[in-house]
Amino acid sequence: MNIDLQKLIDILNELKTASISSTSDTIEATMKKYDMLFVGSEFNTIYSVELHHSINNIFNLKITMDELNSLLPTACNILNMDFEKMIAVNDTGKPNAAISYQITLWK
């Protein structure tokens, strides 16, 4: 892992700023820039699976999904960003099911 909590906070803040600045006319360029989806009626929601991809491939920082998942709740709490744990339906009830997060960058 070459990413720490502060770097993740910086990335989430950058994505928040990009999201706030985007309109329906510019969101496609924003999504291409970060190679991830910004969803919701205000383009203010992202998913940790895509965030993981963007961190590794756009920000050129290496982190595993498990490492990212361990940092995200703390980073989101510091930034007052809502987040929700998600588990695949077919993994419900399984011990150690793979998780991901839905993150609301701003309200």
WOMOWO-V743484 format. One record per backbone hydrogen bond with DSSP energy under -1.0 kcal/mol. CO is the residue of the C=O (numbers start at 1). NH is the residue of the N-H. Records with the same first field share a line. If there is no record, write none. Layout:
BEGIN
CO->NH ; NH
END
This chain:
BEGIN
4->8
5->9
6->10
7->11
8->12
9->13
10->14
11->15
12->16
13->17
14->18
15->19
16->20
17->21
23->27
26->30
27->31
28->32
29->33
30->34
31->35 ; 36
39->45
40->43
44->105
45->39
46->103
47->51
48->52
49->53
50->54
51->55
52->56
53->57
54->58 ; 59
55->61
62->2
64->68
65->69
66->70
67->71
68->72
71->75
72->76
73->77
74->78
75->79
76->81
82->104
84->102
86->100
88->91
89->92
91->94
94->97
100->86
101->48
102->84
103->46
END
